[in-house]
Amino acid sequence: RGCTLGPRLTVGVGSEHERVQAAQTIAKTRYSPTLLEDCNEFASTDIKSRFKLEHASKIAEWAHQPRRVLTVRFSQEGKLLKVACTNISGSAVCVLHLEEQAKLAELRALVKHHVGMAFLALADGRLLGEAEDQVSLASLR
């Protein structure tokens, strides 16, 4: 048996903005004393209280992570597409080599792995939203 959150408190779905709002809502939620009763009826009250506090702290920490805006620039290097992500001062934060047919979602995941949460924008200032995640990188050049 597991604990389930109502649809309003699910963090893993929706746009990034919606997930941040859900995480903030969860972090502000006052836990009822019975929240963990169904999950582990043998745990002591002290363990349950500590778990609740750690859970709320992690969600609040995630929701308030600073996010930077990175400019994405593309260039061809042989058969691969070189993707340079630069910060506001123009310094390269990460450089990745991907296939042209790779999707924006793959680039977003790699950037998150290398530098953390970031908003991606093209050199012309257009913000690349999650709605475009299934677009190929070649079409963004």
C-alpha positions in Angstrom: 0.0 0.0 0.0 1.2 3.5 -0.7 0.1 7.0 0.1 -1.5 9.0 -2.8 -1.8 12.7 -3.4 -4.9 14.3 -4.8 -4.5 15.5 -8.4 -4.1 19.1 -7.2 -1.0 18.0 -5.2 0.7 16.0 -7.9 4.1 17.5 -8.8 5.1 15.4 -11.8 2.6 16.6 -14.3 1.8 19.9 -16.2 4.0 22.7 -17.2 7.1 23.7 -15.2 5.2 26.6 -13.7 2.3 24.3 -12.6 4.7 21.8 -11.0 6.4 24.6 -9.1 3.0 25.8 -7.9 2.0 22.3 -6.9 5.3 21.9 -4.9 4.7 25.2 -3.1 1.2 24.1 -2.3 2.5 20.8 -0.9 5.2 22.6 1.1 2.5 24.8 2.7 0.1 21.9 3.4 -0.4 21.2 7.1 0.0 17.5 7.5 -2.7 15.8 9.4 -1.6 13.3 12.1 -3.1 10.5 10.0 -1.2 11.2 6.8 1.3 8.5 7.3 -0.8 6.2 9.4 -1.9 4.1 6.4 1.6 4.0 5.0 3.4 2.6 8.0 1.3 1.9 11.0 4.3 0.6 13.0 6.4 3.7 12.7 6.8 5.8 15.8 5.3 9.3 16.1 8.8 10.7 16.2 9.8 9.0 12.9 6.6 10.2 11.2 7.1 13.8 12.4 10.7 13.8 11.2 9.7 12.3 7.8 7.0 15.0 7.4 9.4 17.8 8.2 12.1 16.4 5.8 9.5 15.9 3.1 8.2 19.4 3.3 11.8 20.8 3.5 12.8 19.0 0.3 9.8 20.2 -1.6 10.3 23.7 -0.5 14.0 23.6 -1.4 13.1 22.2 -4.9 10.4 24.9 -5.4 12.8 27.7 -4.6 15.8 26.6 -6.6 17.2 29.5 -8.5 16.7 29.1 -12.3 18.9 30.8 -14.8 18.2 31.7 -18.3 20.6 30.1 -20.8 20.9 31.2 -24.5 21.1 28.2 -26.8 23.3 28.5 -29.9 23.6 25.8 -32.5 26.4 25.0 -34.9 27.2 21.9 -37.1 30.2 19.8 -36.2 30.4 16.9 -38.6 27.3 14.8 -38.3 26.5 16.2 -34.9 24.9 19.4 -33.8 27.0 21.4 -31.3 24.8 23.1 -28.7 26.4 25.8 -26.7 24.5 27.1 -23.7 25.7 30.5 -22.5 24.7 32.6 -19.5 23.7 36.2 -19.6 27.4 37.4 -19.7 28.0 35.1 -22.8 30.2 32.6 -21.0 29.6 29.0 -22.0 27.9 27.1 -19.2 27.8 23.8 -21.1 28.5 22.5 -24.6 26.7 19.4 -25.8 26.9 17.4 -29.0 23.6 15.9 -30.1 22.1 14.4 -33.3 20.1 16.8 -35.4 16.9 14.8 -34.9 17.2 15.0 -31.1 14.3 16.6 -29.5 14.3 19.8 -27.3 13.2 17.6 -24.4 16.5 15.6 -24.6 18.5 18.9 -24.6 16.5 20.2 -21.6 17.2 17.0 -19.7 20.9 17.1 -20.4 21.1 20.8 -19.4 19.3 20.0 -16.2 21.8 17.2 -15.5 24.8 19.3 -16.1 23.9 22.7 -14.7 20.5 22.3 -12.9 17.2 23.9 -13.7 17.3 26.5 -16.4 15.1 28.3 -18.8 16.3 27.9 -22.4 16.1 30.7 -25.0 17.3 31.2 -28.5 19.7 34.0 -29.5 16.7 36.0 -30.8 15.3 36.1 -27.3 12.5 33.5 -27.9 11.9 31.4 -24.7 11.7 27.7 -25.5 8.8 26.4 -23.5 7.9 22.9 -22.6 5.2 22.9 -25.2 8.0 22.7 -27.8 9.8 19.7 -26.2 8.9 17.4 -29.1 10.4 19.8 -31.7 13.7 18.6 -33.3 16.8 20.7 -32.6 17.4 21.0 -36.3 14.2 22.9 -36.7 15.3 25.4 -34.1 18.6 26.4 -35.8 
